[in-house]
Amino acid sequence: MPPRVVLFDLDGTLTESAPGIMNSVAHALDAVGAPPLPRDVLVRFIGPPLIGSLRDLAGLDDGQLAAALLAYRDYFTRRGMFENSVYNGIPSLLQALVDDGRRLAVTTAKPLRSAAPIVEHFNLTRFFEAVCGPQTDGEHETKAAVIADALERLRTEPTTDVVLVGDRVHDIEAARQMGISCIGALWGYGSGDELSSADALAADVYELATLLGVSPSVEKKPVRSDAPVFDRRALPTGRPQPPFASPSP
């Protein structure tokens, strides 16, 4: 049976947020006198909690972190959060799921004060019963805790009737921790290798719709307008199917 509850990550799953996040990180690093990072490192900031990435990827020490976070928030609030776009086919998919009686929520590692305005800005709030994210940028605000909050607000238990759709390995890990399935979104910012342990992989929104058991008016075309910039690696062979997926004809 298709899952009745579908949780969606935000960055790299619903919206193509790379430009705003990378510009905000570059601004933050410049503000604290840290050396600039190449594009292939900046893209790794998308998805995981920010404070950990500033420490692990940019090498900032505790004395630099507070100032870097302030600079990041300043740019992101003024410009970065809307240097962003919704992936092709996402609104149609969400509408098809709602029409089919599915219950939807956003579960993101992005602080709620940023996530909620983004979902509202792109007119996606109407599809979701809840938009959930950490209250702060703190590294201890885990994705699993965000999923737990969403399930509580939906008044549902973590069962095979719930699936998370996300594009990074921390989405898979959080889903495992919470006892739910995870579909890897290969149009996002994680590679096929990174997402290989997901219960299933979707190459595009059309394939995700098939896995979820709906037929929205989604054209089978690239979900990103700038695919050459952030090409995803080829799908691994022998992709697993989630427990709710129908066998291939």
One Martini backbone bead per residue (centre of mass of N, CA, C, O) as a GRO file, in nm:
protein
  249
    1MET     BB    1   0.097   0.034   0.020
    2PRO     BB    2   0.072   0.348   0.019
    3PRO     BB    3   0.160   0.616   0.176
    4ARG     BB    4  -0.016   0.846   0.392
    5VAL     BB    5   0.266   0.967   0.485
    6VAL     BB    6   0.453   1.264   0.377
    7LEU     BB    7   0.787   1.362   0.402
    8PHE     BB    8   0.963   1.675   0.341
    9ASP     BB    9   1.215   1.808   0.232
   10LEU     BB   10   1.358   2.105   0.115
   11ASP     BB   11   1.644   2.112   0.039
   12GLY     BB   12   1.669   1.934  -0.263
   13THR     BB   13   1.339   1.868  -0.297
   14LEU     BB   14   1.154   2.129  -0.333
   15THR     BB   15   1.414   2.320  -0.346
   16GLU     BB   16   1.651   2.533  -0.519
   17SER     BB   17   1.898   2.661  -0.284
   18ALA     BB   18   2.198   2.707  -0.362
   19PRO     BB   19   2.251   3.009  -0.417
   20GLY     BB   20   2.173   3.124  -0.133
   21ILE     BB   21   2.356   2.948   0.046
   22MET     BB   22   2.632   3.001  -0.089
   23ASN     BB   23   2.624   3.310  -0.060
   24SER     BB   24   2.600   3.309   0.251
   25VAL     BB   25   2.862   3.162   0.312
   26ALA     BB   26   3.055   3.353   0.167
   27HIS     BB   27   2.981   3.595   0.344
   28ALA     BB   28   3.061   3.470   0.618
   29LEU     BB   29   3.361   3.418   0.556
   30ASP     BB   30   3.436   3.710   0.488
   31ALA     BB   31   3.354   3.835   0.770
   32VAL     BB   32   3.595   3.638   0.919
   33GLY     BB   33   3.848   3.589   0.717
   34ALA     BB   34   3.796   3.350   0.543
   35PRO     BB   35   3.846   3.141   0.311
   36PRO     BB   36   3.744   3.049   0.027
   37LEU     BB   37   3.524   2.825  -0.138
   38PRO     BB   38   3.452   2.592  -0.334
   39ARG     BB   39   3.173   2.478  -0.492
   40ASP     BB   40   3.198   2.170  -0.398
   41VAL     BB   41   3.178   2.265  -0.095
   42LEU     BB   42   2.934   2.453  -0.075
   43VAL     BB   43   2.716   2.232  -0.150
   44ARG     BB   44   2.755   2.078   0.136
   45PHE     BB   45   2.567   2.286   0.302
   46ILE     BB   46   2.324   2.137   0.187
   47GLY     BB   47   2.115   2.029   0.472
   48PRO     BB   48   2.289   2.044   0.696
   49PRO     BB   49   2.383   2.177   0.966
   50LEU     BB   50   2.550   2.473   0.980
   51ILE     BB   51   2.752   2.468   1.221
   52GLY     BB   52   2.895   2.205   1.137
   53SER     BB   53   2.991   2.303   0.855
   54LEU     BB   54   3.163   2.543   0.949
   55ARG     BB   55   3.357   2.355   1.102
   56ASP     BB   56   3.416   2.111   0.894
   57LEU     BB   57   3.446   2.273   0.607
   58ALA     BB   58   3.577   2.568   0.709
   59GLY     BB   59   3.735   2.565   0.997
   60LEU     BB   60   3.594   2.690   1.229
   61ASP     BB   61   3.600   2.838   1.524
   62ASP     BB   62   3.445   2.936   1.809
   63GLY     BB   63   3.521   3.245   1.759
   64GLN     BB   64   3.377   3.249   1.457
   65LEU     BB   65   3.084   3.136   1.457
   66ALA     BB   66   2.903   3.367   1.554
   67ALA     BB   67   2.976   3.571   1.326
   68ALA     BB   68   2.902   3.385   1.089
   69LEU     BB   69   2.603   3.347   1.159
   70LEU     BB   70   2.522   3.644   1.142
   71ALA     BB   71   2.607   3.685   0.845
   72TYR     BB   72   2.432   3.471   0.724
   73ARG     BB   73   2.156   3.575   0.823
   74ASP     BB   74   2.168   3.848   0.690
   75TYR     BB   75   2.179   3.755   0.396
   76PHE     BB   76   1.949   3.544   0.395
   77THR     BB   77   1.721   3.742   0.478
   78ARG     BB   78   1.761   3.956   0.247
   79ARG     BB   79   1.826   3.721  -0.005
   80GLY     BB   80   1.885   3.403   0.002
   81MET     BB   81   1.595   3.267   0.043
   82PHE     BB   82   1.516   3.385  -0.271
   83GLU     BB   83   1.759   3.223  -0.397
   84ASN     BB   84   1.518   3.042  -0.542
   85SER     BB   85   1.337   2.727  -0.630
   86VAL     BB   86   1.103   2.528  -0.772
   87TYR     BB   87   1.063   2.231  -0.874
   88ASN     BB   88   0.970   2.057  -1.122
   89GLY     BB   89   0.643   1.924  -1.033
   90ILE     BB   90   0.579   1.969  -0.730
   91PRO     BB   91   0.292   2.092  -0.717
   92SER     BB   92   0.154   1.853  -0.865
   93LEU     BB   93   0.230   1.637  -0.663
   94LEU     BB   94   0.101   1.759  -0.410
   95GLN     BB   95  -0.186   1.771  -0.525
   96ALA     BB   96  -0.217   1.465  -0.574
   97LEU     BB   97  -0.181   1.380  -0.279
   98VAL     BB   98  -0.413   1.541  -0.158
   99ASP     BB   99  -0.637   1.424  -0.344
  100ASP     BB  100  -0.561   1.124  -0.213
  101GLY     BB  101  -0.533   1.181   0.114
  102ARG     BB  102  -0.272   1.282   0.197
  103ARG     BB  103  -0.016   1.347   0.440
  104LEU     BB  104   0.170   1.652   0.491
  105ALA     BB  105   0.526   1.740   0.550
  106VAL     BB  106   0.781   1.943   0.670
  107THR     BB  107   1.137   1.834   0.701
  108THR     BB  108   1.394   2.039   0.838
  109ALA     BB  109   1.722   2.179   0.913
  110LYS     BB  110   1.601   2.438   0.885
  111PRO     BB  111   1.514   2.698   1.029
  112LEU     BB  112   1.193   2.797   1.081
  113ARG     BB  113   1.231   3.109   1.024
  114SER     BB  114   1.302   3.022   0.716
  115ALA     BB  115   1.118   2.793   0.612
  116ALA     BB  116   0.830   2.912   0.628
  117PRO     BB  117   0.868   3.157   0.428
  118ILE     BB  118   0.941   2.981   0.183
  119VAL     BB  119   0.684   2.814   0.162
  120GLU     BB  120   0.504   3.064   0.135
  121HIS     BB  121   0.633   3.212  -0.110
  122PHE     BB  122   0.569   2.937  -0.297
  123ASN     BB  123   0.277   2.828  -0.229
  124LEU     BB  124   0.295   2.547  -0.022
  125THR     BB  125   0.130   2.550   0.246
  126ARG     BB  126  -0.148   2.423   0.140
  127PHE     BB  127  -0.025   2.113   0.149
  128PHE     BB  128   0.044   2.145   0.461
  129GLU     BB  129   0.008   2.059   0.803
  130ALA     BB  130   0.332   2.093   0.835
  131VAL     BB  131   0.618   2.293   0.950
  132CYS     BB  132   0.944   2.159   1.022
  133GLY     BB  133   1.198   2.284   1.256
  134PRO     BB  134   1.433   2.433   1.397
  135GLN     BB  135   1.480   2.703   1.622
  136THR     BB  136   1.785   2.673   1.544
  137ASP     BB  137   2.142   2.630   1.460
  138GLY     BB  138   2.184   2.393   1.625
  139GLU     BB  139   2.352   2.083   1.630
  140HIS     BB  140   2.123   1.940   1.831
  141GLU     BB  141   1.918   1.972   1.594
  142THR     BB  142   1.770   1.711   1.475
  143LYS     BB  143   1.609   1.536   1.231
  144ALA     BB  144   1.463   1.338   1.415
  145ALA     BB  145   1.323   1.559   1.585
  146VAL     BB  146   1.160   1.673   1.348
  147ILE     BB  147   1.002   1.418   1.284
  148ALA     BB  148   0.873   1.388   1.562
  149ASP     BB  149   0.717   1.653   1.545
  150ALA     BB  150   0.548   1.586   1.295
  151LEU     BB  151   0.408   1.331   1.407
  152GLU     BB  152   0.273   1.475   1.642
  153ARG     BB  153   0.112   1.685   1.468
  154LEU     BB  154  -0.027   1.434   1.303
  155ARG     BB  155  -0.101   1.198   1.489
  156THR     BB  156   0.143   0.980   1.442
  157GLU     BB  157   0.314   0.691   1.368
  158PRO     BB  158   0.611   0.509   1.316
  159THR     BB  159   0.557   0.362   1.008
  160THR     BB  160   0.494   0.217   0.693
  161ASP     BB  161   0.296   0.482   0.645
  162VAL     BB  162   0.581   0.628   0.640
  163VAL     BB  163   0.763   0.887   0.452
  164LEU     BB  164   1.079   1.006   0.341
  165VAL     BB  165   1.195   1.290   0.148
  166GLY     BB  166   1.542   1.300   0.039
  167ASP     BB  167   1.904   1.417  -0.043
  168ARG     BB  168   2.046   1.303   0.224
  169VAL     BB  169   2.196   1.101   0.455
  170HIS     BB  170   2.054   1.232   0.708
  171ASP     BB  171   1.774   1.139   0.621
  172ILE     BB  172   1.818   0.836   0.640
  173GLU     BB  173   1.914   0.824   0.934
  174ALA     BB  174   1.657   0.948   1.058
  175ALA     BB  175   1.458   0.741   0.954
  176ARG     BB  176   1.582   0.500   1.094
  177GLN     BB  177   1.561   0.612   1.384
  178MET     BB  178   1.227   0.635   1.342
  179GLY     BB  179   1.111   0.389   1.160
  180ILE     BB  180   1.131   0.483   0.854
  181SER     BB  181   1.113   0.557   0.535
  182CYS     BB  182   1.331   0.628   0.236
  183ILE     BB  183   1.357   0.865  -0.028
  184GLY     BB  184   1.574   0.940  -0.281
  185ALA     BB  185   1.667   1.260  -0.419
  186LEU     BB  186   1.848   1.292  -0.721
  187TRP     BB  187   1.796   1.614  -0.774
  188GLY     BB  188   1.976   1.697  -0.565
  189TYR     BB  189   2.283   1.701  -0.344
  190GLY     BB  190   2.300   1.393  -0.365
  191SER     BB  191   2.435   1.113  -0.444
  192GLY     BB  192   2.400   0.790  -0.525
  193ASP     BB  193   2.597   0.692  -0.310
  194GLU     BB  194   2.481   0.846  -0.064
  195LEU     BB  195   2.173   0.709  -0.131
  196SER     BB  196   2.198   0.384  -0.140
  197SER     BB  197   2.040   0.326   0.154
  198ALA     BB  198   1.782   0.363   0.054
  199ASP     BB  199   1.471   0.227  -0.016
  200ALA     BB  200   1.468   0.448  -0.249
  201LEU     BB  201   1.489   0.589  -0.586
  202ALA     BB  202   1.460   0.918  -0.744
  203ALA     BB  203   1.528   1.086  -1.038
  204ASP     BB  204   1.236   1.218  -1.026
  205VAL     BB  205   0.919   1.331  -0.989
  206TYR     BB  206   0.788   1.113  -1.158
  207GLU     BB  207   0.910   0.872  -0.999
  208LEU     BB  208   0.797   0.952  -0.726
  209ALA     BB  209   0.500   0.929  -0.799
  210THR     BB  210   0.511   0.626  -0.855
  211LEU     BB  211   0.605   0.537  -0.570
  212LEU     BB  212   0.340   0.689  -0.436
  213GLY     BB  213   0.078   0.637  -0.630
  214VAL     BB  214   0.070   0.874  -0.850
  215SER     BB  215  -0.078   1.105  -1.124
  216PRO     BB  216   0.051   1.365  -1.220
  217SER     BB  217   0.109   1.666  -1.409
  218VAL     BB  218   0.410   1.540  -1.506
  219GLU     BB  219   0.683   1.594  -1.666
  220LYS     BB  220   0.944   1.412  -1.824
  221LYS     BB  221   1.190   1.607  -1.681
  222PRO     BB  222   1.399   1.808  -1.577
  223VAL     BB  223   1.404   1.964  -1.252
  224ARG     BB  224   1.641   2.143  -1.358
  225SER     BB  225   1.759   2.429  -1.521
  226ASP     BB  226   2.088   2.368  -1.413
  227ALA     BB  227   2.208   2.073  -1.443
  228PRO     BB  228   2.513   2.121  -1.535
  229VAL     BB  229   2.610   2.227  -1.254
  230PHE     BB  230   2.447   1.972  -1.081
  231ASP     BB  231   2.532   1.687  -1.144
  232ARG     BB  232   2.431   1.364  -1.126
  233ARG     BB  233   2.485   1.061  -1.071
  234ALA     BB  234   2.436   0.767  -1.154
  235LEU     BB  235   2.245   0.523  -1.105
  236PRO     BB  236   2.227   0.262  -0.928
  237THR     BB  237   2.212  -0.057  -0.926
  238GLY     BB  238   1.966  -0.223  -0.777
  239ARG     BB  239   1.729  -0.072  -0.667
  240PRO     BB  240   1.547  -0.029  -0.411
  241GLN     BB  241   1.234  -0.106  -0.266
  242PRO     BB  242   0.978  -0.018  -0.103
  243PRO     BB  243   0.721  -0.160   0.083
  244PHE     BB  244   0.498   0.026  -0.095
  245ALA     BB  245   0.580  -0.080  -0.364
  246SER     BB  246   0.516  -0.172  -0.668
  247PRO     BB  247   0.566  -0.384  -0.893
  248SER     BB  248   0.702  -0.421  -1.178
  249PRO     BB  249   0.572  -0.487  -1.502
   0.00000   0.00000   0.00000
